[in-house]
Amino acid sequence: MIMKTTLDIPDEVFRQAKARAALRGVSLRQFVAEALEEKMAAPSLGSASSEPPWMQGFGALTDLRDETRRIDTIIEETFGQLDEEDRA
């Protein structure tokens, strides 16, 4: 199903969109529809569940959290003990 609508688009944006559509060899209608689909698929900064783009890399290795704790424990047990000569 295709819905028809009227949009007010600034002249410069319209010209750029039309030119880019022509460069890609697609109609302006198809170009705008694809642009809207891409925009809607991207995470929205306004929604509570999404994160800012710069946060996407943080937490990527959360599955290694338990392994990191295990290694930290080993390091603490091995190097966290003072030798007798260091206690004085």
Phi and psi in degrees as a GROMACS rama.xvg file:
@    title "Ramachandran Plot"
@    xaxis  label "Phi"
@    yaxis  label "Psi"
@TYPE xy
-117.661  127.466  ILE-2
-99.3322  140.814  MET-3
-102.185  140.47  LYS-4
-149.918  166.81  THR-5
-115.295  131.585  THR-6
-121.621  142.239  LEU-7
-94.6674  111.377  ASP-8
-119.351  133.27  ILE-9
-55.1333  142.856  PRO-10
-51.7471  -46.3793  ASP-11
-64.4881  -40.9519  GLU-12
-64.4831  -41.634  VAL-13
-60.4169  -46.6874  PHE-14
-62.4567  -42.3758  ARG-15
-64.9135  -42.6028  GLN-16
-63.677  -43.3495  ALA-17
-63.6606  -41.1679  LYS-18
-66.0855  -43.0706  ALA-19
-66.4418  -37.5493  ARG-20
-61.8203  -43.5774  ALA-21
-63.1975  -41.6489  ALA-22
-62.0192  -33.6274  LEU-23
-84.5902  -11.1704  ARG-24
77.0728  28.4875  GLY-25
-123.052  163.623  VAL-26
-74.0078  159.145  SER-27
-61.2245  -38.3272  LEU-28
-57.7858  -47.3874  ARG-29
-66.6997  -41.4376  GLN-30
-59.9795  -47.0465  PHE-31
-66.1878  -41.835  VAL-32
-61.6577  -43.8786  ALA-33
-65.2158  -39.9733  GLU-34
-63.1454  -41.5253  ALA-35
-65.4935  -41.3318  LEU-36
-61.6729  -43.1495  GLU-37
-63.5458  -42.4326  GLU-38
-63.9367  -40.8164  LYS-39
-72.5945  -27.135  MET-40
-77.0715  -25.39  ALA-41
-73.1676  146.513  ALA-42
-62.1191  139.254  PRO-43
-91.3578  130.615  SER-44
-67.6866  -22.0001  LEU-45
-81.3823  -16.3313  GLY-46
-82.832  149.757  SER-47
-69.5423  -26.418  ALA-48
-87.4842  -12.5215  SER-49
-96.381  160.663  SER-50
-115.498  156.453  GLU-51
-60.8976  151.145  PRO-52
-53.6281  -35.6394  PRO-53
-70.002  -14.0536  TRP-54
-88.5057  -9.47715  MET-55
-60.8672  -32.6854  GLN-56
-77.9002  -23.2864  GLY-57
-74.8277  137.623  PHE-58
82.3997  4.60412  GLY-59
-66.736  -21.4143  ALA-60
-111.208  30.5808  LEU-61
-62.5009  -23.0754  THR-62
-68.0985  -14.0762  ASP-63
-94.0646  3.81274  LEU-64
-58.0546  -45.5666  ARG-65
-64.4361  -40.8245  ASP-66
-65.6099  -39.0173  GLU-67
-62.949  -42.7832  THR-68
-60.9407  -42.0967  ARG-69
-62.117  -44.911  ARG-70
-66.6405  -40.9771  ILE-71
-60.0343  -38.8485  ASP-72
-64.5425  -43.5853  THR-73
-62.5107  -44.0493  ILE-74
-63.1747  -43.4574  ILE-75
-63.9541  -42.8534  GLU-76
-65.591  -37.1933  GLU-77
-80.3701  -47.4627  THR-78
-104.748  -7.61778  PHE-79
-82.6171  -8.39766  GLY-80
-91.0875  133.007  GLN-81
-84.5898  138.399  LEU-82
-70.8588  157.056  ASP-83
-54.5807  -42.1647  GLU-84
-68.3854  -24.2256  GLU-85
-83.2804  -14.6103  ASP-86
-78.9685  -22.418  ARG-87
